[in-house]
Structure formats: C-alpha cells, structure tokens
Amino acid sequence: MGRVLMIKRYSGRLTVLFFAVVMTTLVACTSTPQTEQREALQQNASPQEQLGTVNFPTSARSREAQWHFLRGVAALHSFWYPVALDEFRAATRLEPDFMMGYWGEAMTHNHPVWNDPQETEAARNVIAKIENLPHVTPRERAWLHATEILYGKGDKPTRDRAYADVMENISRDYPSDSEAALFYALALLGTVKTGHSDAENTRLHAADIASRVYQDHPNHPGAAHYIIHAYDDPQHAHLALDAAERYAKIAPDAPHALHMPSHIFLQLGMWPQAAASNEAAWAASNQWVQQRNLSLSKRDYHTLHWLMYVYLQQGRYQQAEELVMVMHQSLAHFSKDNPRDFSFGLLTHARMISDFALQTKNWGAVESYLQEGQTEIEVATIDMPASFNAYAAAAQIPILYTRGMAAAMTDSVGANESLAKLDHIREQLADSPEPFIVQEAKYIQIRVLEIEAVLDIQAYEFNKAITLMQKATRLSETMPPPSGPPSVSKPTFELFGEILLHADQPRKAAEQFSISLKRHPNRASTLLGLARAAVKNRKSDEATHFYTELLRQWSHADALLADLQEAKQYEINTLH
C-alpha cells in the first residue's frame, strides 16, 4: 500500500456554528504514486467532504473508488447513512467487483444504538452481489464474514452478539487496524440491552477501545463519536467532554456530528453549549435537505426535539414553542408510504408536545398541536410492518400521558380516560420483539403512577400519592441511565419532590429533588424545587444558591415567566 496522505481544508461558518472548523481527510490508498493521489483527491474534493480522518486500506484498484469508499466510511462513523450509501454505491459503480464497497453498503442498513429495526433483507440483497473475487485480501474476507454474521440467521440480539465476537477477533488479528477496533466498539454498543446487568460494563469496554484510538487518531470521527455514546450517562459524561468538544470540529458537515456533543453537554447541564450544538446541527440538516432537494421529513427532527428541550431549560419558552410549531407543520411531509419516517415523525411530535406542556404548564398546547385524530390511531389501520405499527402506537403514549397529567392537575375530567387508554396500549405493546417498544411499555407504568398520584394530591390523599410515587421512583431506578430529554416528560423524582412539598414535607422533598438533580443536572424545575424546599426548611443559604443558579441559567429567559419573577424577588428580599 502507498503512503497515507493528509489534506487540510478550511470550511466557512455554518449558519449558527460559531467556530471555524478544519477538515482533515486521511486516505489509505493503493499503490498509486503520492502526487497522483493528491491530484485525484483535489479533483474529487468538494465543500461537503469534511467528515474527518479515516485510514482504511482496501484492494480497490482505482483511487476514485477508494476515495468514495473512504468518504462512505467516514459518513458511516457519523451515522450519516444516506450519504454513506451514496458513496459506497459510487465506489461500486466505478468498480463493480469492489467487495468492500458492497460491505459498506450493507453496513448502512444496520443502525446500532438507535433502536430502530434493522433493514435485514436490504442488506442481504447487497451481500448477495458479492462474488468470490481472487484479488480480495484475507483481511477483507474477514470483514465480509463479519457482515454475513450480522445479517445471517437467528434473531437480531443473537446476531449482534455473534457479530461483536467476530469483530473482536478481527481487531485482535489486526491490532494496528483502528477501523477494526472502532467497529468492534460500535458492535459492543449495539449489544447493550436495557436492564441487562452487564450493560454498563459493555459500554465502558467500548469506551476504552474508542479512547485508545482517539488518543492515537484525534481526528477520527468514529473514535470521538463512540466515546460520547459509551459515556452518555450522568455518572460518566465528564469523561467524554474532550471528545464532545472536538467531534463537531472533526466532522462539521455531518448533522449528527454537530448534534452528538450535546449528549454530553446535556448530561452535564451545560445549556449554552447544548443549545449551540443543536442549533448548528439543525442548520446543517436544513442545508443538506435544501441542497439535495429532499422532502422536509428528512430533516433531523431528533435534533429539533433536543433543541426545544434545551430552550425550555433556559426559560426560552417562546422559542421552544416556535420549534413545536415547526414540528407540527412538518408532519404533513411525513408519508405513511415510508413507515420508518412516519412513525418517527409521530413519536417525535408527541414527545415535543409532552415536554413543552409539562415544563410550561401550557395545557392547551396538547390540543393545539395535535394532528386531527392523532391519539385515536388504531394500529391495525396503518399499512406498515408490524414493528412500525408498534412505533406508531407508541407515539400515542406521550400525548395520553400529558392529557392525563393536565386533567389531573387542573381538576378536569379526562384523567381516567387517559389512564384506561394507556393501559390498553401497554397490553398491545407488551409482546413486541423490539427492545425500544418493550422499554416504552415499561415507561407507561411510571406514567400511570404519576397521573394517579397527582389525582390523589388534588383529593388531598397525600399518603396514597406518596405510596404511588415510591413505586414510581423504584421503577425509574430499574430503567437505563437518563440519556437526553427525560423518557418521561415529568421526571419521577422531581414530581415526587413537588408532591412532598404539597404534603408539607419539605425535608423529604429536598431529598427527592437532590436525586433528580443528579439524574438531570441543572434541570430548571428541579433547581426551582430545591430552592422552594430550602425556603420551607429555613435554609436561606441553600435557597439563595439554587435561586441564583436558576437566575444564571435563565439569563436569557422570557421576561414575564412567573418562576423567574419568584427567583428575582427572593434575591431582592435577601439583599434587603
């Protein structure tokens, strides 16, 4: 193989990305002379090639095919699957017998850590194109074998574990191969299952592998990316801060690479950084859709949801509501002919409405932003695969929960109706083979307990409410570490603290708020709850601390927020 070349190019600023970025593409090439390789890469270069540093030698016979392959691998490491697919197909159009190009195309049909169904048949069809080619190296045959295991016989969890074992063998056989190490780390992350006792150890093992590659190759997109995923929980997030701060600079053209740092920023309660990260990712996503003339359903609505949540934590409710409106209007572009997009759009829309309403207590938003009949969808009436039917049914859960909470908190009718529908959906989803759906069904139990507890509080049945919340918090502790916006829009420990305040038990309330703050650092409602509990406990120093923290966090909040005025008034009273 020839030498590795490095090409550096500087990009302009994205709309809301406030730092300049440097693109470094590392190419492991064929035996073509170095000068010719550089010229070929410069001819093929485009402003969108800023995806990071990748070193992946192959048996490609042309530099153009290898160039597309490397760009595909870089996009694959940032989960930019449509771009990766285009690049791998471009490589095999140039060389129809380029085995690793087909390997790459097959790998775009598996999305580890996203919990969406694997596109197994599509991948198998790609693998079927591969013939027994004499120029393929033993190393490449090992990669092909791993892919055949991933898409082979058996259920997906079994195949995921077997694939991880094969990737471990490849990384051991080729210890200097950073790609083998990183795809092994990603394979490990793909085996992590909710509730398994070894889940944390598996994540930490993946983090260790990715960290070693990151130390040697700090511009590799996969190394930074997988470190973030592996440490994405409140306890370990600080270990990924360097990777988070660097990843957006490594691959500034990939919207997911711009978004991923916010996983760590959110876990650490770094709201300005989390806002900037998601603003940049949303802008890049919009730009890509416009440049490709794609449907608006292809924008990164996962990022939009996170951005809205961050704005809520900053007290920027008006801007958050504008994003809810964007999501609401965008639903018209999600077609039932594409079940993946359709079910994802419904679920994201529902979660955004729930997060917004529970934070702002704007209960009218639930009905204002619903598509007509959204929560009346019957699973059997949607023409899509069974797995996606379950996703569409799951989209009803946040709305029914929020309607139930609104009814319970405002003494209006309807809470019991929501409870009955939630129980019905839980029965529908209980036997789903999809891990994500099984997890959502478990979260229904927590939501039901919360609604029932709020109903008891309204009836002054404090002991009953407290008993229900004790059950809810125990259930919450069995669920995976919080990652991103809370899975239940009103975090259980936070609600328990508020209920204990209503029951005039401020010391116990402070304990629950403290637990909640560890799970969701710097969450605004929890800071407010701690401040109120401290006031009732006559701990003025603590009250001042938490009100001050809230005011600092809400430095750009909407001016007329009642909670903001409360914090300011306490500060004024303290000064006098």
NULO-434071 format. One record per residue (C-alpha): residue number from 1; chain; x, y, z. Coordinates in Angstrom, 3 decimals. Layout:
<rs>
NUM; A; X; Y; Z
...
</rs>
This chain:
<rs>
1; A; 0.000; 0.000; 0.000
2; A; 1.111; 3.523; -0.626
3; A; 1.634; 6.231; 1.899
4; A; -1.129; 7.842; 3.830
5; A; -1.919; 11.345; 2.653
6; A; -3.372; 14.189; 4.637
7; A; -5.304; 17.015; 3.042
8; A; -6.375; 20.003; 5.072
9; A; -9.107; 22.331; 4.003
10; A; -10.858; 25.088; 5.852
11; A; -14.611; 25.461; 5.841
12; A; -16.727; 28.547; 6.165
13; A; -19.055; 29.015; 9.076
14; A; -22.323; 27.200; 9.282
15; A; -25.298; 29.420; 9.989
16; A; -25.126; 29.048; 13.741
17; A; -21.802; 27.310; 14.259
18; A; -19.612; 29.873; 15.936
19; A; -16.226; 28.361; 15.394
20; A; -14.133; 27.740; 12.328
21; A; -13.505; 24.119; 11.511
22; A; -10.610; 22.345; 9.915
23; A; -11.210; 19.331; 7.712
24; A; -8.611; 16.599; 7.674
25; A; -9.136; 13.586; 5.415
26; A; -6.676; 10.738; 5.836
27; A; -6.683; 8.315; 2.928
28; A; -5.179; 4.848; 2.894
29; A; -4.539; 4.362; -0.769
30; A; -3.495; 1.853; -3.359
31; A; -0.051; 1.726; -4.931
32; A; -0.650; 4.883; -6.972
33; A; 2.198; 7.432; -6.562
34; A; 1.632; 10.020; -3.865
35; A; 1.470; 13.017; -6.202
36; A; -1.168; 11.405; -8.417
37; A; -3.226; 10.507; -5.354
38; A; -3.158; 14.093; -4.129
39; A; -4.206; 15.407; -7.552
40; A; -7.038; 12.901; -7.783
41; A; -8.330; 13.800; -4.347
42; A; -8.180; 17.501; -5.121
43; A; -10.158; 16.914; -8.319
44; A; -12.796; 14.994; -6.393
45; A; -12.796; 17.333; -3.401
46; A; -15.946; 19.218; -2.508
47; A; -17.001; 21.506; 0.356
48; A; -19.006; 18.604; 1.823
49; A; -16.082; 16.226; 2.318
50; A; -15.374; 17.477; 5.837
51; A; -16.160; 14.261; 7.638
52; A; -12.936; 13.553; 9.494
53; A; -9.877; 11.339; 9.294
54; A; -10.206; 7.730; 8.133
55; A; -7.468; 5.196; 7.363
56; A; -8.932; 2.057; 5.764
57; A; -6.720; 0.247; 3.214
58; A; -8.596; -1.870; 0.658
59; A; -7.916; -3.732; -2.575
60; A; -9.597; -1.027; -4.647
61; A; -7.789; -0.693; -7.967
62; A; -8.648; 2.941; -8.643
63; A; -8.030; 5.964; -6.467
64; A; -11.516; 7.302; -7.273
65; A; -13.259; 4.190; -5.934
66; A; -11.083; 4.286; -2.811
67; A; -11.866; 7.978; -2.340
68; A; -15.620; 7.320; -2.392
69; A; -15.167; 4.330; -0.119
70; A; -13.283; 6.358; 2.493
71; A; -15.849; 9.116; 2.397
72; A; -18.543; 6.471; 2.864
73; A; -16.752; 5.023; 5.895
74; A; -16.353; 8.490; 7.404
75; A; -20.071; 9.179; 6.906
76; A; -20.887; 5.752; 8.352
77; A; -18.954; 6.593; 11.521
78; A; -21.158; 9.680; 11.945
79; A; -24.347; 7.680; 11.284
80; A; -24.958; 9.741; 8.140
81; A; -26.384; 6.703; 6.417
82; A; -27.856; 8.303; 3.247
83; A; -24.517; 9.937; 2.377
84; A; -22.598; 6.763; 3.210
85; A; -24.923; 4.756; 0.973
86; A; -24.388; 7.148; -1.942
87; A; -20.616; 6.997; -1.551
88; A; -20.395; 3.206; -1.347
89; A; -22.609; 2.866; -4.407
90; A; -20.441; 5.390; -6.238
91; A; -17.420; 3.220; -5.431
92; A; -19.012; 0.033; -6.773
93; A; -20.257; 1.790; -9.903
94; A; -16.626; 2.598; -10.633
95; A; -15.529; -0.929; -9.723
96; A; -18.402; -3.437; -9.877
97; A; -16.202; -6.105; -8.276
98; A; -15.115; -3.894; -5.333
99; A; -16.107; -6.141; -2.436
100; A; -15.553; -3.591; 0.346
101; A; -17.867; -1.170; -1.426
102; A; -20.668; -3.721; -1.043
103; A; -19.608; -4.324; 2.546
104; A; -20.073; -0.611; 3.213
105; A; -23.469; -0.508; 1.517
106; A; -24.636; -3.453; 3.624
107; A; -23.452; -1.731; 6.803
108; A; -25.673; 1.293; 6.128
109; A; -28.689; -0.939; 6.826
110; A; -27.791; -1.526; 10.478
111; A; -28.145; 1.317; 12.984
112; A; -26.583; 0.373; 16.330
113; A; -27.742; 2.288; 19.433
114; A; -30.693; 3.846; 17.560
115; A; -33.073; 1.024; 18.467
116; A; -34.837; 1.095; 15.108
117; A; -35.472; -2.123; 13.164
118; A; -32.577; -3.437; 11.109
119; A; -33.093; -3.394; 7.329
120; A; -32.060; -7.023; 7.147
121; A; -33.402; -8.040; 3.740
122; A; -31.970; -4.972; 2.023
123; A; -28.546; -5.798; 3.461
124; A; -28.783; -9.450; 2.449
125; A; -29.583; -8.398; -1.095
126; A; -26.400; -6.333; -1.180
127; A; -24.275; -9.167; 0.207
128; A; -25.679; -11.468; -2.468
129; A; -23.960; -9.305; -5.100
130; A; -20.532; -10.239; -3.779
131; A; -18.755; -12.943; -5.743
132; A; -15.674; -14.983; -4.845
133; A; -13.118; -12.493; -6.124
134; A; -9.457; -13.568; -6.246
135; A; -7.986; -10.141; -5.504
136; A; -9.784; -9.791; -2.163
137; A; -7.339; -9.909; 0.762
138; A; -7.684; -12.225; 3.803
139; A; -8.401; -9.160; 5.930
140; A; -11.266; -8.137; 3.638
141; A; -12.676; -11.659; 3.707
142; A; -12.775; -11.383; 7.489
143; A; -14.812; -8.178; 7.225
144; A; -17.190; -9.866; 4.786
145; A; -17.605; -12.811; 7.150
146; A; -18.492; -10.426; 9.983
147; A; -21.176; -8.815; 7.831
148; A; -22.606; -12.200; 6.881
149; A; -22.917; -12.986; 10.594
150; A; -24.601; -9.644; 11.309
151; A; -27.257; -10.283; 8.663
152; A; -27.339; -14.072; 8.937
153; A; -29.709; -16.492; 10.610
154; A; -31.192; -16.086; 14.069
155; A; -32.839; -13.262; 15.977
156; A; -31.163; -9.879; 15.973
157; A; -29.824; -9.908; 19.573
158; A; -28.111; -13.233; 18.869
159; A; -26.663; -11.957; 15.588
160; A; -25.499; -8.743; 17.268
161; A; -23.566; -10.700; 19.894
162; A; -22.055; -13.047; 17.314
163; A; -21.066; -10.077; 15.134
164; A; -19.356; -8.418; 18.093
165; A; -17.408; -11.619; 18.735
166; A; -16.204; -11.732; 15.112
167; A; -15.200; -8.059; 15.198
168; A; -13.266; -8.737; 18.395
169; A; -11.347; -11.463; 16.550
170; A; -10.574; -9.144; 13.639
171; A; -9.343; -6.402; 15.948
172; A; -7.160; -8.957; 17.722
173; A; -5.774; -10.376; 14.455
174; A; -5.019; -6.865; 13.148
175; A; -4.013; -4.943; 16.290
176; A; -2.873; -1.848; 14.375
177; A; -6.174; -1.575; 12.481
178; A; -8.039; 1.343; 14.040
179; A; -11.117; 0.630; 11.897
180; A; -11.396; -2.917; 13.237
181; A; -11.105; -1.586; 16.793
182; A; -13.771; 1.059; 16.266
183; A; -16.249; -1.195; 14.514
184; A; -15.739; -3.637; 17.378
185; A; -16.501; -0.847; 19.868
186; A; -19.637; 0.048; 17.902
187; A; -20.645; -3.618; 17.758
188; A; -20.375; -3.773; 21.557
189; A; -22.612; -0.712; 21.890
190; A; -25.087; -2.473; 19.616
191; A; -25.351; -5.362; 22.088
192; A; -26.257; -3.180; 25.079
193; A; -29.769; -4.043; 26.172
194; A; -31.961; -2.255; 28.669
195; A; -31.958; -3.837; 32.089
196; A; -29.075; -6.245; 31.460
197; A; -26.662; -6.428; 34.372
198; A; -23.627; -6.170; 32.090
199; A; -24.877; -3.140; 30.126
200; A; -22.645; -0.618; 31.908
201; A; -19.549; -2.807; 31.712
202; A; -20.119; -3.300; 27.994
203; A; -20.409; 0.436; 27.423
204; A; -17.261; 1.109; 29.412
205; A; -15.371; -1.562; 27.475
206; A; -16.439; 0.111; 24.218
207; A; -15.351; 3.466; 25.651
208; A; -11.921; 2.101; 26.495
209; A; -11.423; 0.795; 22.945
210; A; -12.586; 4.029; 21.328
211; A; -10.496; 6.118; 23.735
212; A; -7.311; 4.312; 22.761
213; A; -7.982; 5.009; 19.089
214; A; -8.903; 8.619; 19.901
215; A; -5.587; 9.112; 21.681
216; A; -3.675; 7.991; 18.586
217; A; -6.073; 9.454; 15.993
218; A; -7.777; 12.532; 17.481
219; A; -9.341; 13.469; 14.129
220; A; -11.144; 10.172; 13.658
221; A; -14.935; 10.717; 13.659
222; A; -15.776; 7.244; 14.954
223; A; -13.426; 7.474; 17.923
224; A; -14.962; 10.710; 19.225
225; A; -18.487; 9.589; 18.365
226; A; -18.354; 6.255; 20.155
227; A; -16.726; 7.738; 23.237
228; A; -19.734; 10.043; 23.535
229; A; -22.230; 7.201; 23.173
230; A; -20.372; 4.990; 25.618
231; A; -20.191; 7.666; 28.331
232; A; -23.696; 9.032; 27.738
233; A; -24.982; 8.965; 31.306
234; A; -24.767; 11.420; 34.215
235; A; -22.083; 9.450; 36.046
236; A; -19.565; 9.133; 33.205
237; A; -20.345; 12.091; 30.930
238; A; -17.413; 14.159; 32.168
239; A; -15.053; 11.542; 30.704
240; A; -16.343; 12.367; 27.212
241; A; -16.162; 16.155; 27.454
242; A; -12.973; 16.451; 25.399
243; A; -14.387; 14.213; 22.653
244; A; -17.641; 16.175; 22.724
245; A; -15.889; 19.498; 22.338
246; A; -13.851; 18.122; 19.431
247; A; -16.318; 16.000; 17.454
248; A; -18.132; 18.896; 15.770
249; A; -14.780; 20.213; 14.542
250; A; -13.822; 16.792; 13.188
251; A; -16.915; 16.299; 11.004
252; A; -18.670; 19.675; 10.672
253; A; -20.687; 18.678; 7.607
254; A; -22.439; 15.758; 9.303
255; A; -25.517; 16.994; 11.205
256; A; -25.296; 14.097; 13.658
257; A; -21.688; 15.009; 14.454
258; A; -22.824; 18.530; 15.312
259; A; -25.637; 17.189; 17.486
260; A; -23.793; 14.451; 19.382
261; A; -21.721; 16.769; 21.608
262; A; -24.998; 17.950; 23.128
263; A; -25.457; 14.478; 24.624
264; A; -22.564; 15.237; 26.945
265; A; -23.412; 18.924; 27.383
266; A; -26.940; 17.976; 28.410
267; A; -25.721; 15.311; 30.832
268; A; -23.564; 17.977; 32.481
269; A; -26.226; 20.693; 32.424
270; A; -24.163; 22.877; 30.059
271; A; -27.159; 24.542; 28.419
272; A; -25.464; 27.272; 26.317
273; A; -23.167; 24.681; 24.753
274; A; -26.062; 22.261; 24.249
275; A; -28.084; 24.987; 22.541
276; A; -25.225; 25.944; 20.199
277; A; -24.612; 22.284; 19.335
278; A; -28.206; 21.613; 18.358
279; A; -28.638; 24.932; 16.588
280; A; -25.654; 24.069; 14.410
281; A; -26.936; 20.542; 13.763
282; A; -30.421; 21.745; 12.828
283; A; -28.983; 24.378; 10.472
284; A; -26.723; 21.790; 8.805
285; A; -29.632; 19.376; 8.469
286; A; -31.771; 22.045; 6.805
287; A; -28.943; 22.971; 4.494
288; A; -28.407; 19.375; 3.405
289; A; -32.115; 18.823; 2.705
290; A; -32.281; 22.004; 0.645
291; A; -29.133; 21.192; -1.311
292; A; -30.389; 17.701; -2.147
293; A; -33.957; 18.908; -2.756
294; A; -35.233; 16.272; -0.326
295; A; -38.530; 16.008; 1.488
296; A; -38.728; 18.055; 4.675
297; A; -39.300; 14.768; 6.500
298; A; -35.563; 14.106; 6.037
299; A; -34.550; 16.931; 8.355
300; A; -33.063; 15.944; 11.711
301; A; -36.106; 16.193; 13.967
302; A; -34.296; 14.348; 16.751
303; A; -32.072; 17.432; 16.971
304; A; -35.120; 19.723; 16.822
305; A; -36.603; 17.947; 19.832
306; A; -33.372; 18.295; 21.800
307; A; -33.067; 21.970; 20.907
308; A; -36.595; 22.606; 22.132
309; A; -35.817; 20.819; 25.400
310; A; -32.665; 22.891; 25.891
311; A; -34.584; 26.112; 25.283
312; A; -37.074; 25.031; 27.955
313; A; -34.234; 24.595; 30.457
314; A; -33.071; 28.112; 29.627
315; A; -36.542; 29.568; 30.178
316; A; -36.843; 30.417; 26.481
317; A; -40.415; 29.181; 26.255
318; A; -41.438; 31.315; 23.301
319; A; -38.579; 29.981; 21.173
320; A; -39.356; 26.462; 22.335
321; A; -42.959; 26.840; 21.241
322; A; -41.805; 28.034; 17.829
323; A; -39.950; 24.738; 17.419
324; A; -43.060; 22.793; 18.430
325; A; -44.839; 24.641; 15.626
326; A; -42.070; 23.704; 13.169
327; A; -42.506; 20.041; 14.084
328; A; -46.282; 20.336; 13.885
329; A; -46.182; 21.857; 10.414
330; A; -43.567; 19.369; 9.235
331; A; -45.764; 16.348; 9.960
332; A; -47.585; 16.936; 6.676
333; A; -44.375; 15.906; 4.886
334; A; -44.175; 12.514; 6.616
335; A; -45.752; 9.925; 4.344
336; A; -47.356; 6.685; 5.501
337; A; -45.685; 5.142; 2.465
338; A; -42.432; 5.414; 4.419
339; A; -43.243; 3.670; 7.720
340; A; -39.888; 4.477; 9.329
341; A; -40.248; 8.204; 8.723
342; A; -43.956; 8.246; 9.510
343; A; -43.734; 6.513; 12.883
344; A; -40.622; 8.505; 13.847
345; A; -42.358; 11.782; 12.960
346; A; -45.418; 10.924; 15.049
347; A; -43.315; 9.936; 18.043
348; A; -41.066; 12.998; 17.918
349; A; -44.081; 15.300; 17.557
350; A; -45.762; 13.692; 20.549
351; A; -42.663; 13.914; 22.730
352; A; -42.126; 17.563; 21.911
353; A; -45.713; 18.418; 22.819
354; A; -45.405; 16.488; 26.076
355; A; -42.083; 18.068; 27.096
356; A; -43.353; 21.544; 26.275
357; A; -46.670; 21.197; 28.112
358; A; -45.220; 19.569; 31.245
359; A; -42.473; 22.199; 31.568
360; A; -44.558; 25.294; 30.811
361; A; -47.888; 24.005; 32.208
362; A; -49.426; 25.270; 28.987
363; A; -52.039; 22.528; 28.893
364; A; -53.794; 23.998; 25.872
365; A; -50.749; 23.180; 23.766
366; A; -51.663; 19.498; 23.861
367; A; -54.766; 20.010; 21.758
368; A; -53.397; 22.953; 19.759
369; A; -50.535; 20.956; 18.252
370; A; -52.166; 17.588; 17.723
371; A; -52.799; 16.307; 14.250
372; A; -56.512; 15.591; 13.967
373; A; -57.178; 12.195; 15.493
374; A; -53.511; 11.530; 16.260
375; A; -54.179; 9.702; 19.501
376; A; -57.061; 7.743; 18.005
377; A; -54.837; 5.819; 15.585
378; A; -55.661; 2.133; 15.622
379; A; -52.591; 0.031; 14.996
380; A; -54.416; -2.282; 12.588
381; A; -55.424; 0.567; 10.287
382; A; -51.853; 1.601; 9.424
383; A; -50.423; -0.166; 6.399
384; A; -46.886; -0.805; 7.629
385; A; -44.799; -3.655; 9.031
386; A; -45.728; -4.875; 12.498
387; A; -42.614; -3.385; 14.084
388; A; -43.528; 0.063; 12.774
389; A; -47.137; -0.361; 13.858
390; A; -45.784; -0.620; 17.379
391; A; -43.821; 2.601; 16.903
392; A; -46.941; 4.384; 15.679
393; A; -48.863; 3.100; 18.702
394; A; -46.035; 4.250; 20.993
395; A; -46.465; 7.764; 19.603
396; A; -49.801; 7.937; 21.399
397; A; -48.226; 7.375; 24.810
398; A; -46.724; 10.850; 25.464
399; A; -49.951; 12.552; 24.372
400; A; -52.246; 10.388; 26.502
401; A; -49.869; 10.858; 29.434
402; A; -49.822; 14.626; 29.022
403; A; -53.600; 14.794; 28.652
404; A; -53.917; 12.714; 31.807
405; A; -51.497; 14.924; 33.744
406; A; -53.255; 18.073; 32.516
407; A; -56.639; 16.743; 33.569
408; A; -55.334; 15.640; 36.968
409; A; -53.576; 18.936; 37.681
410; A; -56.489; 21.128; 36.613
411; A; -59.266; 19.108; 38.267
412; A; -60.884; 18.499; 34.908
413; A; -62.421; 15.303; 33.654
414; A; -60.451; 13.032; 31.392
415; A; -57.660; 11.662; 33.561
416; A; -59.309; 8.271; 33.987
417; A; -59.943; 8.039; 30.259
418; A; -56.265; 8.626; 29.584
419; A; -55.330; 6.022; 32.190
420; A; -57.568; 3.423; 30.551
421; A; -56.094; 4.089; 27.097
422; A; -52.546; 3.904; 28.427
423; A; -53.258; 0.529; 29.988
424; A; -54.718; -0.673; 26.696
425; A; -51.607; 0.366; 24.765
426; A; -49.384; -1.293; 27.354
427; A; -51.191; -4.563; 26.671
428; A; -50.780; -4.082; 22.923
429; A; -47.038; -3.491; 23.162
430; A; -46.135; -5.990; 25.859
431; A; -45.160; -8.796; 23.458
432; A; -43.256; -6.656; 20.938
433; A; -39.901; -8.111; 19.787
434; A; -38.441; -4.592; 19.559
435; A; -36.392; -3.646; 22.675
436; A; -37.326; 0.022; 22.332
437; A; -41.043; -0.796; 22.329
438; A; -40.714; -3.104; 25.330
439; A; -38.962; -0.268; 27.161
440; A; -41.717; 2.201; 26.215
441; A; -44.319; -0.200; 27.590
442; A; -42.475; -0.214; 30.921
443; A; -42.413; 3.577; 30.980
444; A; -46.213; 3.515; 30.689
445; A; -46.327; 2.065; 34.202
446; A; -44.402; 5.067; 35.530
447; A; -46.664; 7.487; 33.680
448; A; -49.789; 5.831; 35.053
449; A; -48.478; 6.013; 38.613
450; A; -47.669; 9.706; 38.172
451; A; -51.158; 10.560; 36.922
452; A; -52.759; 8.596; 39.743
453; A; -50.553; 10.328; 42.309
454; A; -51.487; 13.784; 41.025
455; A; -55.161; 12.815; 41.196
456; A; -54.671; 11.814; 44.836
457; A; -52.949; 15.093; 45.633
458; A; -55.878; 17.032; 44.204
459; A; -58.133; 14.989; 46.508
460; A; -55.791; 15.695; 49.473
461; A; -54.990; 11.992; 49.704
462; A; -51.338; 12.680; 50.482
463; A; -50.424; 9.248; 51.852
464; A; -51.839; 7.491; 48.793
465; A; -49.963; 9.854; 46.486
466; A; -46.701; 9.285; 48.335
467; A; -47.116; 5.496; 48.165
468; A; -47.700; 5.677; 44.403
469; A; -44.641; 7.865; 43.879
470; A; -42.485; 5.498; 45.900
471; A; -43.479; 2.773; 43.445
472; A; -42.799; 5.072; 40.511
473; A; -39.313; 6.014; 41.708
474; A; -38.421; 2.366; 42.314
475; A; -39.453; 1.602; 38.735
476; A; -37.410; 4.546; 37.450
477; A; -34.320; 3.189; 39.152
478; A; -34.640; -0.054; 37.165
479; A; -34.601; 1.805; 33.844
480; A; -31.417; 2.732; 31.958
481; A; -29.463; 5.876; 32.904
482; A; -31.107; 9.036; 31.558
483; A; -29.865; 9.963; 28.083
484; A; -31.135; 13.204; 26.634
485; A; -34.532; 14.662; 27.468
486; A; -36.221; 12.535; 30.151
487; A; -38.047; 9.485; 28.812
488; A; -40.997; 10.551; 30.969
489; A; -41.528; 14.278; 30.447
490; A; -42.020; 14.899; 34.145
491; A; -39.092; 13.098; 35.832
492; A; -40.370; 10.905; 38.629
493; A; -38.089; 12.117; 41.417
494; A; -38.842; 15.741; 40.511
495; A; -42.603; 15.134; 40.643
496; A; -42.202; 13.269; 43.928
497; A; -40.418; 16.293; 45.364
498; A; -43.224; 18.597; 44.268
499; A; -45.842; 16.268; 45.760
500; A; -43.950; 16.160; 49.062
501; A; -43.892; 19.964; 49.088
502; A; -47.676; 19.931; 48.657
503; A; -47.847; 17.464; 51.543
504; A; -45.783; 19.889; 53.660
505; A; -42.806; 17.543; 53.912
506; A; -40.032; 19.852; 52.649
507; A; -37.102; 17.847; 54.064
508; A; -38.174; 14.714; 52.221
509; A; -38.940; 16.865; 49.177
510; A; -35.362; 18.173; 49.177
511; A; -34.080; 14.586; 49.196
512; A; -36.107; 13.697; 46.095
513; A; -35.103; 16.878; 44.268
514; A; -31.445; 16.126; 45.046
515; A; -31.753; 12.678; 43.475
516; A; -33.469; 14.210; 40.464
517; A; -30.690; 16.778; 40.049
518; A; -28.086; 14.007; 39.884
519; A; -30.065; 12.284; 37.143
520; A; -30.805; 15.511; 35.243
521; A; -28.114; 18.102; 36.132
522; A; -29.264; 21.729; 36.176
523; A; -32.806; 20.885; 35.132
524; A; -34.716; 24.115; 35.747
525; A; -37.774; 22.737; 37.564
526; A; -35.561; 20.718; 39.884
527; A; -33.459; 23.770; 40.772
528; A; -36.678; 25.648; 41.500
529; A; -37.949; 22.779; 43.637
530; A; -34.735; 22.696; 45.648
531; A; -34.938; 26.452; 46.209
532; A; -38.553; 26.217; 47.419
533; A; -37.752; 23.283; 49.686
534; A; -34.815; 25.193; 51.168
535; A; -37.067; 28.173; 51.907
536; A; -39.538; 25.931; 53.747
537; A; -36.678; 24.231; 55.561
538; A; -35.390; 27.691; 56.569
539; A; -32.053; 27.110; 54.897
540; A; -31.512; 30.538; 53.439
541; A; -28.023; 29.843; 52.096
542; A; -29.282; 26.856; 50.125
543; A; -32.291; 28.781; 48.859
544; A; -30.052; 31.635; 47.719
545; A; -27.731; 29.171; 45.972
546; A; -30.466; 27.431; 43.987
547; A; -32.360; 30.603; 43.090
548; A; -29.063; 32.146; 41.952
549; A; -28.300; 29.085; 39.830
550; A; -31.728; 29.321; 38.245
551; A; -31.294; 33.034; 37.515
552; A; -27.900; 32.372; 35.954
553; A; -29.362; 29.629; 33.809
554; A; -32.311; 31.835; 32.869
555; A; -30.239; 34.872; 31.923
556; A; -31.942; 34.862; 28.502
557; A; -35.325; 33.609; 29.688
558; A; -38.664; 35.105; 28.711
559; A; -39.015; 38.159; 30.910
560; A; -42.528; 37.512; 32.215
561; A; -42.124; 33.953; 33.482
562; A; -43.664; 33.657; 36.949
563; A; -40.890; 31.349; 38.165
564; A; -38.280; 33.849; 37.000
565; A; -40.023; 36.632; 38.918
566; A; -40.127; 34.422; 42.005
567; A; -36.374; 33.903; 41.877
568; A; -35.710; 37.602; 41.320
569; A; -37.999; 38.576; 44.177
570; A; -36.214; 36.214; 46.549
571; A; -32.903; 37.738; 45.531
572; A; -34.255; 41.241; 46.192
573; A; -35.663; 40.215; 49.573
574; A; -32.364; 38.615; 50.554
575; A; -30.423; 41.758; 49.694
576; A; -32.687; 43.784; 51.957
</rs>
